[in-house]
Amino acid sequence: MLRRPFNFAGVVLAVLLCRNELFADTWVVEPKPSQERRLSPELYLVQQSEAELVGVACDGKAVFRGKSHCSQRVRSMAASMSVQVPQLPKKATRLLLRYQANGELPADETLTAAGLKRIEDYRQGSFLIVEPEATVTMTTVNALMADEAVLFAAPDYIMSVPTGESIGVVQAMAAGSTPADPAYPDLWGLKNMGAPQAWASIREAPKIIVAVIDTGVDYNHPDLKANMWSKEGKYGYDFFDDDDDPMDEQDHGTHCAGTIAGVGNNGIGVVGVSWKAQIMAMRFMGPDGSGATSDAVKCIDWAVANGAHILSNSWAGPGSSQELVDAVTRAERKGVLFVAAAGNTANGGNNNDVSPNFPASLSNANVISVGAIDVNNARGSFSHFGKRSVDIGAPGVRIVSTVRNNQYAGLDGTSMAAPHVAGAAVLIWAKTFSNPVQDPNQMVTVRDLIYANARSVPALRDAWGQSAPARVPGGVLDISFLGKAAPGNETFPPSQPPTQPAEQARVPVVASVRFASGQITATQSGTIASARISLREPSIVHIVANSNVSSDGGASRFATGFSDKQPVGEYWQESIRNPQLRADGSWVNLGSNMSIQLPAGDHTIHWKVWLGSGATLKFSSGSMLIQATPVTVGSREVAKGAVPRINSSIRVTRDQLAQEFP
């Protein structure tokens, strides 16, 4: 759900007005009970029509209630809150009840008391799909809260194809271009992202499986059929109709598939970013372009279980249920990349930093949130943006690709931008790893090569790409580096952090810190290594750190980051490159890679680690590489880059740590 701060003062005013009319004890405004965190905010907006009326502020900061003779005021307040919830073309009709992973289900008595009918028990996600037999009221909420087996309750949000993506049909064209795909001259996005340069080195990736989670795919389309993934004669799965025939009935998914891997050099239609790959068709949205979150979750799990390396997601919805977060996290732990469209809003877009758009706004390390650009490298007028929540831009205006019934069409939208990034990931994965597998290290390497090689567009600097692990503020997709990079089995981190080929000579490694084995025991944080650098001009500083790390299992989550403190200010970012969770509950392979803009001058970069209370972290020898790219580096020549000096390489003691990071 897109949330805005609730006007708490308005609640207090309404309370005072009612008190002046009636008795002093009529209204109560109190802190939100902690147990209600088990509910999605939409479930707070309920009214009980008996002796008492209850509502909860959208931001969850206050509960209000009043006697039934104050019903008009309560209803007015509830209505004002409902206005803050975006009006959706199709609202959820079911609820998802998350239960304990040990399989303890909500009791049948709970469902009966709540007026809920069980539809399905999705064991892989540990949640029940239930359907209200009538309107959801406080009776429903109270019954759910009384059952400790209910960990979380939320609507089964209806996700949909982003709005404003109108189709213009393009006739199939005769052969005669280079490559031998007649629509190639119209595919400006491929040229913008440097695909022709990449194709000089790699254009086919037959080992890579990319799942298009969407409205399905027309697997009989002549420009897609040869590139369809198949198993026992099936091309994926359809969770909308609950069968194994994921045929597209809407065009959207087929259009996305053609951009990713339309068959190349076959003399018809279009060519995808990858001329050959395996397209897995996953359907959870119907002919109207909408579908339930629970079915999207099933698509994610099914695709991961059947070997997908990359998930392409050009859909969005009003909120992020825990079930969706958990599904993306399961994919993350397997090492599967999740590419997501940032979203569309007509006449200006939307700031996802302020009003998140899901799943693109999920914070998982495997999620790449993609905004749209036009042929002039300007942000599409509809494209969502966000300095912290959108990672990169890609072509998304007037994009020609495949649609059903052997046709081709042009579309605008971030739905078109995300497949360009998914297709880029296909080629990068195939070029970097001769044995591509689902693996967190492989996935992060592919993700970071996409980020690090983004082409900086100064006019887009405030649009996206300013939060790690994205590395280039205002960056747009560019895979031209693949045409120059040597093939091989790279592992994270690369011997030198990747950069734009044209700028490589002006992007020096400014610090290279090696550190030996050690141990940190901390209640909050610890520093593994640090380095002192000096910059001649404002620069984007990139850091890549890696070490073999294990813990005693006392921490359930690690995050890594770096900071720089100096008298004029404080700079901070954090990032996590997923460590591997072992069977005993401990973690191995800790690393980070991130970016931050720093002014000219001296800076100390610290690589830190957050631990759970009392946890012990042991690390073996590792390295920390630091680069600096002058902010002026772009299309023009820069005579003098960020020429640094390494003043010191230091290990920070616990006493120093306590002083530096109180």
C-alpha positions as CSV (number, residue, x, y, z in Angstrom):
1,M,0.0,0.0,0.0
2,L,1.2,3.5,-0.7
3,R,1.2,5.3,2.7
4,R,1.2,8.9,3.6
5,P,1.6,10.3,7.1
6,F,-1.7,10.4,8.9
7,N,-2.9,13.7,10.3
8,F,-2.9,12.9,14.0
9,A,-3.8,16.5,14.8
10,G,-7.0,16.0,12.9
11,V,-7.9,13.1,15.1
12,V,-7.3,15.1,18.3
13,L,-9.5,18.0,16.9
14,A,-12.3,15.6,16.1
15,V,-12.0,14.2,19.6
16,L,-12.3,17.6,21.2
17,L,-15.3,18.6,19.1
18,C,-17.1,15.5,20.1
19,R,-16.2,16.0,23.8
20,N,-17.7,19.5,23.7
21,E,-21.0,18.1,22.4
22,L,-21.2,15.0,24.5
23,F,-19.5,13.7,27.7
24,A,-15.8,13.9,28.5
25,D,-15.3,10.2,28.5
26,T,-16.9,9.5,25.1
27,W,-13.7,9.4,23.1
28,V,-10.3,7.7,23.7
29,V,-7.2,8.1,21.7
30,E,-4.4,5.7,22.7
31,P,-1.2,4.3,21.4
32,K,-1.5,1.5,18.9
33,P,-1.3,-2.0,20.6
34,S,1.9,-3.8,19.7
35,Q,0.0,-6.9,18.6
36,E,-1.7,-5.0,15.8
37,R,1.6,-5.0,14.0
38,R,0.4,-8.5,13.0
39,L,-2.1,-6.8,10.7
40,S,-1.7,-5.1,7.4
41,P,-2.7,-1.4,7.7
42,E,-5.7,-1.9,5.4
43,L,-7.2,-4.2,8.0
44,Y,-7.1,-1.4,10.5
45,L,-9.7,0.6,8.5
46,V,-12.7,-1.2,9.9
47,Q,-15.8,0.0,11.6
48,Q,-17.7,-1.9,14.3
49,S,-21.3,-0.9,14.1
50,E,-22.4,-2.2,17.6
51,A,-21.9,-0.2,20.8
52,E,-18.4,0.9,19.8
53,L,-16.8,2.2,16.6
54,V,-13.1,1.6,16.1
55,G,-10.5,2.8,13.6
56,V,-6.7,3.0,13.4
57,A,-4.6,5.7,11.7
58,C,-3.0,4.6,8.4
59,D,0.5,5.0,9.9
60,G,-0.5,2.9,12.9
61,K,0.3,5.6,15.5
62,A,-3.1,5.8,17.1
63,V,-6.3,4.0,17.7
64,F,-9.5,5.9,18.0
65,R,-12.9,4.7,19.3
66,G,-16.1,6.2,20.4
67,K,-19.7,5.3,21.4
68,S,-22.2,4.5,18.8
69,H,-23.9,7.9,19.1
70,C,-20.7,9.5,17.8
71,S,-21.0,7.3,14.7
72,Q,-21.1,10.2,12.2
73,R,-17.8,11.6,13.5
74,V,-16.1,8.2,13.5
75,R,-17.3,7.4,10.0
76,S,-16.1,10.8,8.8
77,M,-12.7,10.2,10.3
78,A,-12.5,6.7,8.8
79,A,-13.6,8.1,5.4
80,S,-10.8,10.7,5.5
81,M,-8.3,7.9,6.2
82,S,-9.6,5.8,3.4
83,V,-9.0,8.7,1.0
84,Q,-5.3,8.2,1.7
85,V,-5.4,4.7,0.4
86,P,-5.0,4.8,-3.4
87,Q,-8.2,3.9,-5.3
88,L,-7.5,0.6,-7.1
89,P,-9.2,-0.6,-10.2
90,K,-9.6,-4.0,-8.6
91,K,-9.5,-4.6,-4.9
92,A,-8.6,-7.7,-3.0
93,T,-11.4,-10.1,-2.1
94,R,-9.3,-12.5,-0.1
95,L,-6.9,-12.4,2.9
96,L,-3.5,-14.1,3.5
97,L,-2.8,-15.4,6.9
98,R,0.8,-16.1,7.6
99,Y,1.4,-18.9,10.2
100,Q,4.3,-20.4,12.0
101,A,7.0,-22.1,9.9
102,N,6.6,-25.2,12.1
103,G,3.2,-25.7,10.5
104,E,1.0,-24.6,13.4
105,L,-2.1,-23.4,11.6
106,P,-4.8,-21.0,12.7
107,A,-7.5,-23.0,14.4
108,D,-10.7,-23.7,12.5
109,E,-12.5,-22.0,15.4
110,T,-10.6,-18.8,14.6
111,L,-11.6,-18.9,11.0
112,T,-15.2,-19.5,11.9
113,A,-15.2,-16.7,14.5
114,A,-13.6,-14.3,12.0
115,G,-16.1,-15.2,9.3
116,L,-13.4,-16.6,7.0
117,K,-13.5,-19.5,4.6
118,R,-10.3,-21.5,3.9
119,I,-9.4,-21.5,0.2
120,E,-5.9,-23.0,0.2
121,D,-3.0,-23.8,2.5
122,Y,0.2,-22.8,0.7
123,R,2.8,-24.7,2.7
124,Q,5.8,-23.5,0.9
125,G,5.0,-19.9,1.9
126,S,3.5,-20.8,5.3
127,F,0.2,-19.0,4.7
128,L,-3.5,-19.6,4.3
129,I,-5.6,-18.1,1.6
130,V,-9.0,-17.3,3.1
131,E,-12.1,-15.6,1.8
132,P,-14.4,-13.4,4.0
133,E,-17.9,-14.6,4.0
134,A,-19.1,-11.1,4.6
135,T,-17.5,-7.6,5.2
136,V,-14.3,-7.6,7.2
137,T,-15.0,-6.0,10.6
138,M,-13.4,-5.6,14.0
139,T,-14.9,-9.0,14.8
140,T,-12.7,-10.5,12.1
141,V,-9.6,-8.6,13.3
142,N,-10.2,-9.5,17.0
143,A,-10.6,-13.2,16.2
144,L,-7.3,-13.2,14.2
145,M,-5.5,-11.4,16.9
146,A,-6.7,-13.9,19.6
147,D,-4.9,-16.7,17.7
148,E,-1.2,-16.8,18.3
149,A,-0.7,-19.0,15.3
150,V,-1.5,-16.0,13.1
151,L,1.8,-14.2,12.5
152,F,0.5,-11.7,10.1
153,A,-2.7,-10.9,8.2
154,A,-3.0,-8.9,5.0
155,P,-5.2,-8.6,1.9
156,D,-4.3,-10.8,-1.0
157,Y,-3.3,-7.6,-3.0
158,I,-4.3,-7.5,-6.6
159,M,-1.3,-6.8,-8.7
160,S,-1.6,-5.5,-12.3
161,V,0.1,-4.4,-15.4
162,P,1.2,-0.8,-14.8
163,T,-1.3,1.8,-16.1
164,G,-0.9,3.9,-19.2
165,E,0.8,1.2,-21.4
166,S,-1.3,1.5,-24.6
167,I,-0.6,-0.8,-27.5
168,G,-0.1,0.3,-31.1
169,V,0.0,-2.7,-33.5
170,V,2.9,-2.8,-35.9
171,Q,2.7,-5.0,-39.0
172,A,5.2,-7.8,-39.4
173,M,7.9,-6.7,-41.8
174,A,9.9,-8.3,-44.6
175,A,13.5,-9.3,-44.1
176,G,16.4,-7.1,-45.3
177,S,18.3,-5.5,-42.4
178,T,21.3,-6.3,-40.3
179,P,20.9,-8.4,-38.2
180,A,18.3,-10.1,-40.4
181,D,15.4,-9.0,-38.3
182,P,13.4,-6.4,-40.3
183,A,12.3,-4.4,-37.2
184,Y,15.8,-4.0,-36.0
185,P,16.1,-0.3,-37.3
186,D,13.2,0.6,-35.0
187,L,14.7,-1.0,-31.9
188,W,16.4,2.2,-30.7
189,G,16.6,0.8,-27.1
190,L,19.1,-1.9,-28.2
191,K,21.4,0.6,-29.7
192,N,21.0,3.0,-26.7
193,M,22.1,0.2,-24.3
194,G,25.1,-0.8,-26.4
195,A,23.8,-4.2,-27.4
196,P,25.4,-4.1,-30.9
197,Q,28.8,-3.7,-29.3
198,A,28.1,-6.5,-26.8
199,W,27.0,-8.8,-29.7
200,A,30.5,-8.6,-31.1
201,S,31.5,-10.8,-28.2
202,I,28.3,-12.6,-27.1
203,R,24.8,-12.6,-28.4
204,E,23.5,-16.1,-27.4
205,A,23.0,-17.5,-23.9
206,P,21.3,-20.9,-24.3
207,K,22.1,-22.0,-20.7
208,I,20.3,-19.0,-19.1
209,I,16.7,-19.4,-18.0
210,V,14.7,-16.2,-17.6
211,A,11.2,-16.4,-16.2
212,V,8.7,-13.8,-17.5
213,I,6.2,-13.5,-14.6
214,D,3.3,-11.7,-16.2
215,T,0.2,-12.4,-18.3
216,G,1.8,-15.4,-19.9
217,V,3.7,-15.7,-23.1
218,D,2.5,-16.7,-26.6
219,Y,4.9,-19.6,-26.9
220,N,3.8,-20.2,-30.5
221,H,5.0,-16.8,-31.7
222,P,7.5,-17.4,-34.5
223,D,9.9,-14.9,-33.0
224,L,9.8,-16.7,-29.6
225,K,9.1,-20.4,-30.1
226,A,12.7,-21.4,-30.7
227,N,13.7,-19.7,-27.4
228,M,11.0,-21.1,-25.1
229,W,12.1,-23.1,-22.1
230,S,10.2,-26.4,-21.9
231,K,9.9,-29.4,-19.6
232,E,7.8,-32.4,-20.7
233,G,6.4,-30.3,-23.5
234,K,5.2,-27.5,-21.2
235,Y,6.6,-24.0,-21.3
236,G,6.0,-22.9,-17.7
237,Y,2.9,-22.7,-15.5
238,D,-0.4,-20.8,-15.2
239,F,-1.3,-20.0,-11.6
240,F,-4.2,-17.7,-12.8
241,D,-6.1,-20.7,-14.2
242,D,-4.2,-23.3,-12.2
243,D,-3.0,-25.4,-15.1
244,D,0.2,-26.0,-17.1
245,D,-0.7,-23.9,-20.1
246,P,0.7,-20.3,-19.6
247,M,-0.6,-19.0,-22.9
248,D,-0.9,-15.2,-22.9
249,E,-4.4,-13.8,-23.2
250,Q,-3.4,-10.1,-22.9
251,D,-0.2,-9.3,-24.9
252,H,1.8,-7.8,-22.1
253,G,3.9,-10.8,-21.1
254,T,4.6,-11.7,-24.8
255,H,5.8,-8.1,-25.4
256,C,8.2,-8.4,-22.4
257,A,9.5,-11.8,-23.6
258,G,10.4,-10.4,-27.1
259,T,12.6,-7.7,-25.7
260,I,14.4,-10.1,-23.5
261,A,15.1,-12.9,-26.1
262,G,13.3,-12.5,-29.3
263,V,14.9,-14.9,-31.7
264,G,17.8,-13.2,-33.4
265,N,18.8,-13.2,-37.1
266,N,15.8,-15.3,-38.2
267,G,14.6,-12.9,-40.9
268,I,11.3,-12.0,-39.2
269,G,10.2,-9.3,-36.8
270,V,12.4,-8.2,-33.9
271,V,15.5,-9.3,-32.1
272,G,15.9,-9.5,-28.3
273,V,18.8,-8.3,-26.2
274,S,19.8,-11.9,-26.2
275,W,19.4,-13.7,-29.6
276,K,19.0,-17.0,-27.8
277,A,18.0,-17.8,-24.2
278,Q,15.4,-19.9,-22.4
279,I,12.1,-18.0,-21.8
280,M,10.1,-19.6,-19.0
281,A,6.4,-18.5,-19.2
282,M,4.8,-17.8,-15.8
283,R,1.2,-16.5,-15.7
284,F,-0.6,-15.0,-12.8
285,M,-2.5,-12.1,-14.4
286,G,-5.6,-12.6,-16.5
287,P,-7.0,-11.0,-19.7
288,D,-7.7,-7.8,-17.7
289,G,-4.0,-7.5,-16.7
290,S,-4.5,-8.2,-13.0
291,G,-3.9,-11.1,-10.6
292,A,-3.5,-12.0,-6.9
293,T,-0.3,-11.6,-4.9
294,S,-0.6,-15.2,-3.7
295,D,-0.4,-16.4,-7.4
296,A,2.6,-14.1,-8.0
297,V,4.2,-15.8,-5.0
298,K,3.6,-19.2,-6.5
299,C,5.1,-18.1,-9.8
300,I,8.3,-16.9,-8.1
301,D,8.6,-20.2,-6.1
302,W,7.8,-22.4,-9.1
303,A,10.3,-20.6,-11.4
304,V,13.1,-20.8,-8.8
305,A,12.4,-24.5,-8.2
306,N,12.6,-25.1,-11.9
307,G,16.0,-23.5,-12.5
308,A,15.3,-19.9,-13.4
309,H,18.4,-17.6,-13.1
310,I,16.5,-14.3,-13.7
311,L,12.9,-13.3,-12.9
312,S,11.4,-10.4,-15.1
313,N,8.6,-8.6,-13.2
314,S,6.7,-5.9,-15.1
315,W,3.8,-5.6,-12.6
316,A,2.9,-3.6,-9.5
317,G,0.4,-3.4,-6.7
318,P,-0.7,-1.3,-3.7
319,G,1.4,-2.9,-1.0
320,S,4.0,-5.4,0.0
321,S,2.6,-8.3,1.9
322,Q,5.0,-10.4,4.0
323,E,4.2,-13.3,1.7
324,L,5.7,-11.5,-1.3
325,V,8.7,-10.3,0.7
326,D,9.3,-13.9,1.8
327,A,9.0,-15.3,-1.7
328,V,11.6,-12.7,-3.1
329,T,13.8,-13.6,-0.1
330,R,13.7,-17.3,-1.0
331,A,14.7,-16.4,-4.5
332,E,17.5,-14.2,-3.2
333,R,18.9,-17.0,-1.0
334,K,19.0,-19.3,-4.0
335,G,20.9,-16.7,-6.0
336,V,18.1,-15.7,-8.4
337,L,18.0,-12.1,-9.8
338,F,14.6,-10.2,-9.5
339,V,14.3,-7.4,-12.1
340,A,11.2,-5.2,-11.5
341,A,9.6,-2.3,-13.3
342,A,9.6,0.9,-11.1
343,G,6.0,1.8,-12.1
344,N,4.1,4.3,-14.2
345,T,2.0,7.3,-13.3
346,A,0.8,9.7,-16.0
347,N,1.9,13.3,-16.1
348,G,5.1,13.2,-14.0
349,G,5.6,9.8,-12.5
350,N,5.9,9.1,-8.8
351,N,8.6,9.3,-6.2
352,N,9.0,5.8,-5.0
353,D,11.2,7.1,-2.1
354,V,8.0,8.7,-0.7
355,S,5.3,6.4,-2.0
356,P,6.7,2.9,-2.6
357,N,5.7,0.8,-5.5
358,F,5.9,-2.9,-5.1
359,P,7.6,-5.2,-5.8
360,A,10.2,-2.8,-7.2
361,S,10.5,-1.0,-3.8
362,L,11.5,-4.2,-2.0
363,S,14.9,-3.8,-0.3
364,N,16.1,-7.3,-1.1
365,A,19.6,-7.5,-2.5
366,N,18.4,-9.4,-5.6
367,V,15.9,-6.7,-6.7
368,I,16.8,-4.3,-9.5
369,S,14.3,-1.5,-9.8
370,V,14.2,0.0,-13.3
371,G,12.9,3.4,-14.5
372,A,12.2,4.2,-18.1
373,I,14.1,6.6,-20.5
374,D,13.3,7.8,-24.0
375,V,15.4,8.0,-27.1
376,N,16.9,11.3,-25.9
377,N,18.0,9.7,-22.5
378,A,15.3,11.7,-20.7
379,R,13.1,10.1,-18.1
380,G,9.9,9.0,-19.5
381,S,7.2,11.4,-18.4
382,F,5.3,8.5,-16.7
383,S,8.2,6.8,-15.2
384,H,8.5,6.4,-11.4
385,F,11.8,7.6,-9.9
386,G,13.5,7.7,-6.5
387,K,17.1,8.5,-5.6
388,R,17.2,5.7,-3.1
389,S,14.5,3.2,-4.4
390,V,15.1,3.2,-8.1
391,D,18.4,1.8,-9.3
392,I,18.9,2.3,-13.0
393,G,17.1,3.5,-16.2
394,A,16.6,1.6,-19.4
395,P,14.7,2.2,-22.7
396,G,10.9,2.3,-22.1
397,V,9.3,4.6,-24.6
398,R,8.1,3.5,-28.1
399,I,9.5,0.0,-27.7
400,V,8.5,-2.4,-30.4
401,S,8.3,-6.1,-29.6
402,T,6.2,-9.3,-30.0
403,V,2.5,-9.6,-29.1
404,R,0.0,-12.4,-29.6
405,N,-1.1,-14.0,-32.9
406,N,2.3,-13.5,-34.7
407,Q,2.0,-9.7,-34.4
408,Y,4.3,-6.9,-33.2
409,A,3.4,-3.7,-31.3
410,G,4.9,-0.6,-29.8
411,L,4.5,0.1,-26.0
412,D,5.5,2.8,-23.5
413,G,6.2,1.9,-19.9
414,T,8.7,0.8,-17.2
415,S,7.3,-2.6,-18.1
416,M,9.3,-2.3,-21.3
417,A,12.4,-1.0,-19.5
418,A,12.7,-3.9,-17.1
419,P,13.0,-6.6,-19.8
420,H,15.9,-4.6,-21.3
421,V,17.7,-5.1,-18.0
422,A,16.6,-8.7,-17.7
423,G,18.0,-9.3,-21.2
424,A,21.2,-7.6,-20.3
425,A,21.5,-9.9,-17.2
426,V,21.1,-12.9,-19.5
427,L,24.2,-11.9,-21.6
428,I,26.3,-10.8,-18.6
429,W,25.6,-14.0,-16.8
430,A,26.5,-16.1,-19.8
431,K,29.6,-14.1,-20.5
432,T,30.9,-14.1,-16.9
433,F,30.2,-17.7,-16.0
434,S,30.8,-20.7,-18.3
435,N,28.7,-22.8,-15.8
436,P,25.8,-20.5,-14.9
437,V,23.9,-21.7,-11.8
438,Q,21.6,-20.4,-9.2
439,D,24.2,-19.0,-6.8
440,P,24.2,-15.8,-4.6
441,N,27.8,-15.0,-5.6
442,Q,27.0,-15.3,-9.3
443,M,23.8,-13.3,-9.0
444,V,25.5,-10.4,-7.1
445,T,28.4,-10.4,-9.7
446,V,25.8,-10.0,-12.5
447,R,23.9,-7.4,-10.6
448,D,27.0,-5.3,-9.8
449,L,28.3,-5.5,-13.4
450,I,24.9,-4.0,-14.5
451,Y,25.2,-1.2,-11.9
452,A,28.9,-0.5,-12.3
453,N,28.8,-0.2,-16.1
454,A,25.7,2.1,-16.2
455,R,26.2,5.2,-18.3
456,S,25.9,8.4,-16.3
457,V,23.3,10.9,-17.6
458,P,23.7,14.2,-15.7
459,A,20.1,15.2,-16.2
460,L,19.0,12.0,-14.5
461,R,21.3,12.4,-11.5
462,D,18.4,13.2,-9.2
463,A,16.1,10.5,-10.6
464,W,17.7,7.3,-9.4
465,G,20.9,5.4,-8.6
466,Q,22.0,7.1,-5.5
467,S,21.7,4.3,-3.0
468,A,24.0,1.2,-2.8
469,P,24.3,-1.3,-4.3
470,A,23.5,0.9,-7.4
471,R,26.7,2.7,-8.2
472,V,26.0,5.5,-10.8
473,P,23.6,8.3,-9.9
474,G,21.5,8.9,-13.0
475,G,22.8,5.8,-14.6
476,V,21.2,4.1,-17.6
477,L,21.8,0.6,-18.9
478,D,24.9,0.0,-21.0
479,I,26.3,-3.4,-21.9
480,S,28.8,-2.2,-24.5
481,F,31.6,-3.3,-22.0
482,L,30.8,-7.0,-22.9
483,G,32.3,-6.4,-26.3
484,K,35.6,-5.6,-24.8
485,A,35.8,-7.7,-21.6
486,A,37.7,-11.0,-21.8
487,P,35.5,-14.0,-21.2
488,G,36.1,-16.2,-18.2
489,N,34.7,-17.5,-14.9
490,E,34.9,-14.4,-12.8
491,T,34.0,-14.6,-9.1
492,F,33.1,-11.8,-6.7
493,P,34.8,-9.5,-6.4
494,P,36.4,-8.9,-9.8
495,S,40.2,-8.3,-9.8
496,Q,39.3,-4.7,-10.5
497,P,35.8,-3.3,-10.0
498,P,34.1,-2.9,-13.4
499,T,33.9,0.5,-14.9
500,Q,32.7,2.1,-18.2
501,P,35.3,1.1,-20.8
502,A,35.7,4.6,-22.2
503,E,36.4,6.0,-18.8
504,Q,38.5,3.3,-17.3
505,A,41.8,5.1,-17.6
506,R,40.4,8.0,-15.6
507,V,38.9,5.8,-12.8
508,P,41.9,4.7,-10.7
509,V,41.9,2.3,-7.8
510,V,42.6,4.7,-5.0
511,A,43.1,2.2,-2.2
512,S,43.7,-1.5,-1.9
513,V,43.6,-2.7,1.7
514,R,44.5,-6.3,2.5
515,F,43.7,-7.6,6.0
516,A,44.5,-10.7,7.9
517,S,42.3,-13.1,10.0
518,G,40.7,-11.6,13.0
519,Q,37.6,-11.6,15.2
520,I,35.0,-9.1,16.3
521,T,32.6,-9.5,19.2
522,A,30.1,-6.7,19.3
523,T,26.6,-5.8,20.5
524,Q,26.1,-3.3,17.6
525,S,29.0,-2.9,15.2
526,G,32.6,-3.5,14.4
527,T,35.1,-2.4,11.7
528,I,37.1,-4.9,9.7
529,A,39.3,-2.5,7.8
530,S,39.7,1.2,6.9
531,A,41.8,3.4,4.6
532,R,42.6,7.1,4.2
533,I,42.1,8.6,0.8
534,S,42.5,12.1,-0.7
535,L,40.4,13.4,-3.6
536,R,41.3,16.4,-5.8
537,E,37.7,17.0,-6.9
538,P,34.2,15.8,-6.0
539,S,33.9,12.1,-6.9
540,I,31.7,9.1,-6.8
541,V,33.6,6.6,-4.6
542,H,33.0,2.9,-5.2
543,I,34.0,0.3,-2.6
544,V,34.2,-3.5,-3.1
545,A,35.0,-5.5,0.0
546,N,35.1,-9.3,0.5
547,S,36.1,-11.8,3.1
548,N,35.4,-15.3,4.1
549,V,33.4,-14.8,7.3
550,S,31.6,-17.0,9.8
551,S,29.8,-16.4,13.0
552,D,28.7,-18.3,16.0
553,G,25.1,-18.1,14.8
554,G,24.1,-15.5,17.3
555,A,23.2,-13.0,14.5
556,S,20.2,-13.6,12.3
557,R,21.2,-10.9,9.8
558,F,24.4,-9.1,8.7
559,A,24.6,-5.8,6.9
560,T,27.8,-4.3,5.7
561,G,28.6,-0.7,5.0
562,F,31.1,2.2,5.0
563,S,31.1,5.7,6.4
564,D,33.3,8.7,6.2
565,K,33.4,11.3,9.0
566,Q,35.0,14.7,8.8
567,P,34.5,18.1,10.4
568,V,32.2,19.4,7.6
569,G,29.8,16.6,7.6
570,E,29.0,12.9,7.8
571,Y,28.5,10.5,4.9
572,W,27.0,7.1,5.2
573,Q,25.7,4.2,3.2
574,E,25.0,0.6,3.9
575,S,24.6,-2.4,1.6
576,I,24.5,-6.1,2.0
577,R,25.8,-8.8,-0.3
578,N,24.0,-11.8,0.9
579,P,26.2,-14.2,2.9
580,Q,25.3,-17.8,2.7
581,L,23.2,-19.3,5.5
582,R,24.6,-22.6,6.7
583,A,22.6,-25.5,8.1
584,D,23.8,-24.7,11.7
585,G,22.4,-21.1,11.4
586,S,25.8,-19.4,10.9
587,W,26.8,-17.3,7.8
588,V,29.8,-17.4,5.5
589,N,31.1,-15.3,2.6
590,L,30.5,-11.7,3.7
591,G,31.1,-8.9,1.4
592,S,29.8,-5.5,0.2
593,N,29.8,-3.2,-2.8
594,M,28.4,0.3,-2.8
595,S,28.9,3.9,-3.9
596,I,28.7,7.4,-2.4
597,Q,29.5,10.9,-3.6
598,L,32.2,12.7,-1.6
599,P,33.6,16.2,-1.9
600,A,37.2,17.0,-2.6
601,G,39.5,16.5,0.4
602,D,40.6,13.8,2.8
603,H,38.4,11.0,3.8
604,T,38.6,7.8,5.9
605,I,36.6,4.9,4.6
606,H,35.5,2.3,7.1
607,W,34.1,-1.1,6.3
608,K,31.8,-2.0,9.1
609,V,29.6,-5.0,10.0
610,W,26.5,-5.0,12.1
611,L,26.0,-8.0,14.4
612,G,23.2,-9.3,16.6
613,S,23.6,-8.7,20.3
614,G,26.5,-10.6,21.7
615,A,27.4,-12.3,18.4
616,T,31.0,-13.2,17.5
617,L,32.2,-12.7,13.9
618,K,35.4,-14.4,12.7
619,F,36.9,-13.5,9.3
620,S,39.8,-14.8,7.3
621,S,42.1,-12.7,5.1
622,G,40.3,-10.5,2.6
623,S,40.5,-7.2,0.6
624,M,38.9,-3.8,0.2
625,L,39.2,-2.0,-3.1
626,I,38.2,1.7,-3.5
627,Q,37.7,3.6,-6.7
628,A,36.9,7.2,-7.4
629,T,35.1,8.6,-10.5
630,P,35.1,12.4,-10.8
631,V,31.5,13.7,-11.0
632,T,32.5,15.6,-14.1
633,V,33.3,12.4,-16.0
634,G,30.8,11.9,-18.7
635,S,30.9,12.2,-22.5
636,R,33.5,14.9,-22.5
637,E,37.2,14.4,-21.8
638,V,38.4,15.0,-18.3
639,A,42.1,16.0,-18.2
640,K,42.6,15.5,-14.5
641,G,40.7,12.8,-12.6
642,A,40.6,12.0,-8.9
643,V,44.3,11.4,-8.2
644,P,44.4,10.0,-4.7
645,R,47.1,9.0,-2.3
646,I,46.8,6.3,0.4
647,N,47.8,7.9,3.6
648,S,47.4,4.8,5.7
649,S,45.9,1.3,6.0
650,I,44.8,0.7,9.5
651,R,43.0,-1.9,11.6
652,V,40.6,-0.3,14.0
653,T,40.6,-1.4,17.6
654,R,37.6,-1.7,19.8
655,D,38.5,1.5,21.7
656,Q,38.9,3.4,18.4
657,L,35.6,2.0,17.2
658,A,33.8,3.2,20.4
659,Q,35.2,6.7,19.8
660,E,34.5,6.8,16.1
661,F,31.0,5.2,16.1
662,P,29.4,5.7,19.5
